[in-house]
Amino acid sequence: MQAETTSPMQNRRAFLKRVALGLAAAGASALTLGAATQQEGKANGLPGPGSIFEPRPRDLRRHWWERLSRFRLR
């Protein structure tokens, strides 16, 4: 009888171990693919500093000021 009660626990532990390893592998592959796509984007000559698509510093300041001003104390 005791063997029956320990068997499901070992199966559950084995299952959870496999799930954890699978999630770790999926996370590692996602990080690897993300790093590869970032390097590809830089190699393609995407717009850098001075591009018309880059926000100006004063626009960024204004954006964050408006966003953070909602949290002021009243």
BADRENZA-995059 format. One record per residue: x, y, z of N, C-alpha, C, O, CB in turn. Coordinates in steps of 0.02 Angstrom, whole numbers, plus 32768, in hexadecimal, padded with zeros to 4 digits. Each point is the difference from the previous one (the first is absolute). Glycine has a CB too. Layout:
<pts>
XYZXYZXYZXYZXYZ;...
</pts>
This chain:
<pts>
80287FC580007FD8803B8000802B803F80007FEE80327FE17FB97F8F805A;8090803C7FE8802A803B8005802080107FBC800B803B7FF0800A7FAC8089;7FFA7FE67F61801E800B7FBE7FD080267FD2801680277FD6802F7F718038;7F7B805C7FFA7FCF80237FD67FFC804B80117FF580297FD37FCA7F6D8025;804B807B80477FFC80478012803F80267FEC7FFC803B7FF17FB87FA6806E;80857FFF7FA1803D80237FEC800880057FB48020802E7FE780157FAB8083;7FAE7FF87F72800780007FB87FE1803F7FDF8021801E7FD67FDD7F66802E;7FC58090800E7FE6803D7FE18029803E80118007802C7FD67F887FA1802E;808D803580398028803A8012803F80037FD5801480367FEA7FC07FC4808C;804B7FCD7F7E803B7FFF7FD67FEE80137FB8802680237FDF800E7F86806B;7F9380407FA07FEB80137FBC7FF2804A7FFD801080217FCE7FC07F6D8021;8012808E80447FF180478001804180288001800780327FDD7F8D7FB8805F;809B7FFF7FEC80418023800380247FFC7FBD801D80317FE97FEB7FB58092;7FF57FE07F6680207FF87FBF7FDF802D7FCD802180207FD77FFE7F698045;7F9E807B7FE67FDC802B7FD280138049800B800D80247FCF7F957F8A802F;805F8068804080118045800E804880107FEC800F80377FE87F9F7FC98076;807E7FCF7FAA8045800A7FEB800480087FB58025802B7FE680037F92807C;7FB3801A7F7A800080057FB77FE380437FE98019801F7FD17FDC7F658027;7FD6809280297FE180407FEF80328039800C8007802D7FD67F877FA68046;8094802B801D803180348010803980017FCD801580357FE97FCE7FC08091;80357FD17F7380357FFC7FCE7FE880197FBC802480227FDC800F7F7E8062;7F8F804F7FB17FE480167FC17FF8804C7FFD800F80207FCE7FB57F738029;8025808A80417FF980498002804480237FFE800780347FE07F8F7FBD8062;809B7FF17FDF8043801D7FFE801C7FFD7FB9802080307FE97FF37FAD808F;7FE27FEC7F6680187FFA7FBB7FDC80317FD2801F801F7FD57FFB7F68803F;7FA580817FF67FDA802F7FD780188048800D800780277FD17F967F8C8030;8070805D803D8019804380108045800D7FE3800D80367FE67FB17FC68082;806D7FD27F9C804380087FE47FFD80087FB4802580297FE4800A7F93807A;7FA6801E7F817FFC80077FB77FE180437FED8014801E7FCE7FE07F668028;7FDD809580327FE380427FF28035803780078002802E7FD87F8D7FA9804F;809A8024800D80368031800880327FFD7FC7801780337FE87FDA7FC58094;801F7FCC7F6F802F7FF87FC97FE4801C7FBF802480237FDC800A7F77805C;7F9380587FBA7FE2801A7FC37FF9804C8004800880227FCD7FBA7F728023;802E8086804A7FFA80498008804280237FF4800380347FE07FA17FBA8071;80927FF57FC98042801E7FF680147FFC7FB6801F802E7FE780027FB2808F;7FCC7FEA7F6980127FF97FB97FDA80337FD6801D801D7FD17FFA7F6A8041;7FAA80867FFE7FDA80307FD880178047800D7FFE802A7FD37FA07F89802E;8079805C803C80198042800E8040800D7FD9800A80377FE67FC37FC5808D;805D7FD27F89803E80087FDA7FF180087FB6802380267FDD801B7F978079;7F9180207F917FED80067FB97FE880467FF18010801D7FCD7FD37F69802F;7FF5809680327FE680447FF6803780337FFC7FFC802E7FD77F9D7FB18064;809A801A7FEE8038802F7FFF80287FF77FC0801B80317FE57FE97FCE8098;80027FC47F6B80277FF37FC57FDC80197FC18020800D7FCD80127F8F806B;7F8C806C7FCC7FDA80177FC58006804B7FF67FE780197FCD7FCB7F898045;806E8082801B800780477FF77FC2802780117FED802E7FDC80667FBA7FCD;7F8C8005808D7FC580268015801480468013803B800C80117F8D7F8B8016;800A80997FD880108045800F8020800880457FE97FE280317FBA80417F85;808F8005804D8023800C803F7FF28045801B7FCC801D7FF0808D7F947FED;7FD4806A804A7FF78044801B7FFA80337FC880237FFC7FCE801D7FE48099;7F93804F7FA27FF580327FCD7FCA7FEE7FCE7FF280277FD280837FF8803C;7F6D7FA77FFA7FCC7FEA7FD27FC08028800E7FF580178038803E7F767FC1;7FA3807B7FD47FC18024800B7FD07FD7802B7FCF801C801A8040801D7F78;7FFE7F8780767FD57FD6802880157FFD804A7FDC7FE58029800E7FD87F71;804F806080768017800080457FE0803B8025800380397FE8806B7F917FF6;7F728029805C7FE18038802480348031801A80377FEC80147F6B7FC8800C;804C808C7FE1802D8033801A7FFF7FFE804B7FCE7FED801E801F805B7F7D;804A7FCC808580037FFE804A7FC9802780217FE47FEA80338096800A7FC3;7F7480467FF07FCB802880217FBC7FDD7FF97FD68007802C806A80627FBD;7FB57F727FE17FC27FDA7FF97FFD7FC880337FCB7FF2801D8031802A7F69;803C7FC3808580037FCB80327FF3801C80467FDC7FE2802880747FDE7F90;7FCF807A80577FF5801F80427FB78012800A7FE37FF380348092803A7FC9;7F6E7FF07FCF7FB9801480057FD47FC280087FD180018029804680657F91;7FF67F6580227FD97FC3800580037FE480477FCC7FF0801D804A7FF77F6A;80268013809580077FE480427FE5802F80357FE57FEA8033807E7FD67FA7;7FA28082801C7FE4803080307FB47FF880037FE37FFE8036807C80527FB5;7F817FAB7FDB7FB87FF77FFE7FEB7FBE801E7FCD7FFB8023802F804C7F77;802B7F8680597FEF7FBE801A80087FFC804C7FD67FE38022804D7FEB7F71;8012804F8086800D7FFD80487FD9803480287FF97FFA803C80787FD97FA8;7F7780617FFB7FDB803480247FBD7FE6801A7FE2801F802C805780387F8E;7FAF7F72802B7FC17FE4801880077FE580477FCE7FF9802380157FEA7F69;805A800F808A800C7FE1804180118032803680157FED803680117FB07F8E;7FD180A3802F8012803280337FD17FFB803C7FC77FE97FFA806580647FAC;7FED7FCA80927FD87FFF803E7FCF803B7FFF801180367FE8804E7F938057;7F67802C7FDA7FCE803580017FED801280457FD6802B800B7FFF7FAF7F8A;
</pts>
